[in-house]
Amino acid sequence: MKTRLVENRDIDGILAIQTACPEIAQWTERDYERVARGEMAGWVGEEESSVLGFLVARRVVNEIEILNFAVFSEARGRGIGAMLLRETLAWGATFGAAQVILEVRASNCAALRFYERHKFQIVGRRARYYNEPVEDALLLTAKLG
Ligand SMILES: CC(C)(COP(=O)(O)OP(=O)(O)OC[C@H]1O[C@@H](n2cnc3c(N)ncnc32)[C@H](O)[C@@H]1OP(=O)(O)O)[C@@H](O)C(=O)NCCC(=O)NCCS
């Protein structure tokens, strides 16, 4: 298992993970082409040429915002999510990021447990933020450095 930057050849694998994962934002192929071009930061977790997980983030001044993040359901619980998060935080350290922020569906208990273990705290709630189905978002942050 290794992590590396997203490339165009990863997009089909990323879309397959995303389609099987309704709790995350459903981005288009063009969105991921932008990631591969470096307009956003993105990494995949890869094993034997298969993409098993991905994380996309962006820099907002001195913060990291996690935009989309998932691991193939059958590969969860093996530390791939933790590896992708570590890679993201290491990237943030290169520009002195002070914190990492993200939104998550209020019902997404697995993700909330994951973030809690990685020292995130719930700092806000955005009512009816998501569609299909309509649901509140929880705003999470973790201080860095
Ligand atoms: C959140 C997510 C990316 C974490 O990825 P992951 O590769 O499972 O993460 P890790 O393996 O590093 O950590 C998962 C934890 O759950 C435990 N776990 C065990 N079996 C598991 C399983 N079958 N599924 C999920 N987690 C499991 C792991 O032991 C680990 O706990 P630990 O940190 O105490 O060791 C993944 O659950 C996911 O893709 N969820 C759906 C998409 C999503 O919600 N994305 C976030 C939206 S903001």
Ligand as a Chemical Component Dictionary entry (heavy atoms), coordinates in Angstrom:
data_LIG
# 
_chem_comp.id                   LIG 
_chem_comp.type                 NON-POLYMER 
_chem_comp.pdbx_formal_charge   0 
_chem_comp.three_letter_code    LIG 
# 
loop_
_chem_comp_atom.comp_id 
_chem_comp_atom.atom_id 
_chem_comp_atom.alt_atom_id 
_chem_comp_atom.type_symbol 
_chem_comp_atom.charge 
_chem_comp_atom.model_Cartn_x 
_chem_comp_atom.model_Cartn_y 
_chem_comp_atom.model_Cartn_z 
_chem_comp_atom.pdbx_ordinal 
LIG C1  C1  C 0 -13.902 7.691  6.908  1  
LIG C2  C2  C 0 -13.094 6.701  6.056  2  
LIG C3  C3  C 0 -12.473 7.448  4.874  3  
LIG C4  C4  C 0 -11.983 6.093  6.917  4  
LIG O1  O1  O 0 -11.188 5.249  6.088  5  
LIG P1  P1  P 0 -10.488 3.889  6.649  6  
LIG O2  O2  O 0 -9.490  3.464  5.643  7  
LIG O3  O3  O 0 -11.507 2.920  7.061  8  
LIG O4  O4  O 0 -9.754  4.469  7.918  9  
LIG P2  P2  P 0 -8.765  3.721  8.930  10 
LIG O5  O5  O 0 -8.638  2.287  8.550  11 
LIG O6  O6  O 0 -7.557  4.550  9.031  12 
LIG O7  O7  O 0 -9.562  3.880  10.293 13 
LIG C5  C5  C 0 -10.808 3.270  10.479 14 
LIG C6  C6  C 0 -11.032 2.920  11.918 15 
LIG O8  O8  O 0 -12.181 2.064  12.009 16 
LIG C7  C7  C 0 -11.804 0.741  12.408 17 
LIG N1  N1  N 0 -12.439 -0.277 11.566 18 
LIG C8  C8  C 0 -12.329 -1.591 11.715 19 
LIG N2  N2  N 0 -13.043 -2.237 10.806 20 
LIG C9  C9  C 0 -13.609 -1.318 10.028 21 
LIG C10 C10 C 0 -14.450 -1.409 8.884  22 
LIG N3  N3  N 0 -14.849 -2.578 8.365  23 
LIG N4  N4  N 0 -14.838 -0.258 8.307  24 
LIG C11 C11 C 0 -14.440 0.923  8.790  25 
LIG N5  N5  N 0 -13.630 1.041  9.881  26 
LIG C12 C12 C 0 -13.228 -0.074 10.497 27 
LIG C13 C13 C 0 -10.328 0.721  12.212 28 
LIG O9  O9  O 0 -9.741  -0.205 13.087 29 
LIG C14 C14 C 0 -9.913  2.143  12.502 30 
LIG O10 O10 O 0 -9.889  2.401  13.881 31 
LIG P3  P3  P 0 -8.540  2.862  14.616 32 
LIG O11 O11 O 0 -8.198  4.229  14.072 33 
LIG O12 O12 O 0 -8.924  2.915  16.054 34 
LIG O13 O13 O 0 -7.532  1.842  14.263 35 
LIG C15 C15 C 0 -13.977 5.538  5.551  36 
LIG O14 O14 O 0 -14.729 5.024  6.629  37 
LIG C16 C16 C 0 -14.945 5.922  4.443  38 
LIG O15 O15 O 0 -14.595 5.900  3.261  39 
LIG N6  N6  N 0 -16.190 6.261  4.800  40 
LIG C17 C17 C 0 -17.198 6.620  3.805  41 
LIG C18 C18 C 0 -16.919 7.964  3.192  42 
LIG C19 C19 C 0 -16.893 9.063  4.210  43 
LIG O16 O16 O 0 -17.670 9.085  5.131  44 
LIG N7  N7  N 0 -15.944 9.997  4.006  45 
LIG C20 C20 C 0 -15.779 11.127 4.887  46 
LIG C21 C21 C 0 -16.737 12.188 4.527  47 
LIG S1  S1  S 0 -16.212 13.741 5.208  48 
# 
loop_
_chem_comp_bond.comp_id 
_chem_comp_bond.atom_id_1 
_chem_comp_bond.atom_id_2 
_chem_comp_bond.value_order 
_chem_comp_bond.pdbx_ordinal 
LIG C1  C2  SING 1  
LIG C2  C3  SING 2  
LIG C2  C4  SING 3  
LIG C2  C15 SING 4  
LIG C4  O1  SING 5  
LIG O1  P1  SING 6  
LIG P1  O2  DOUB 7  
LIG P1  O3  SING 8  
LIG P1  O4  SING 9  
LIG O4  P2  SING 10 
LIG P2  O5  DOUB 11 
LIG P2  O6  SING 12 
LIG P2  O7  SING 13 
LIG O7  C5  SING 14 
LIG C5  C6  SING 15 
LIG C6  O8  SING 16 
LIG C6  C14 SING 17 
LIG O8  C7  SING 18 
LIG C7  N1  SING 19 
LIG C7  C13 SING 20 
LIG N1  C8  SING 21 
LIG N1  C12 SING 22 
LIG C8  N2  DOUB 23 
LIG N2  C9  SING 24 
LIG C9  C10 SING 25 
LIG C9  C12 DOUB 26 
LIG C10 N3  SING 27 
LIG C10 N4  DOUB 28 
LIG N4  C11 SING 29 
LIG C11 N5  DOUB 30 
LIG N5  C12 SING 31 
LIG C13 O9  SING 32 
LIG C13 C14 SING 33 
LIG C14 O10 SING 34 
LIG O10 P3  SING 35 
LIG P3  O11 DOUB 36 
LIG P3  O12 SING 37 
LIG P3  O13 SING 38 
LIG C15 O14 SING 39 
LIG C15 C16 SING 40 
LIG C16 O15 DOUB 41 
LIG C16 N6  SING 42 
LIG N6  C17 SING 43 
LIG C17 C18 SING 44 
LIG C18 C19 SING 45 
LIG C19 O16 DOUB 46 
LIG C19 N7  SING 47 
LIG N7  C20 SING 48 
LIG C20 C21 SING 49 
LIG C21 S1  SING 50 
# 
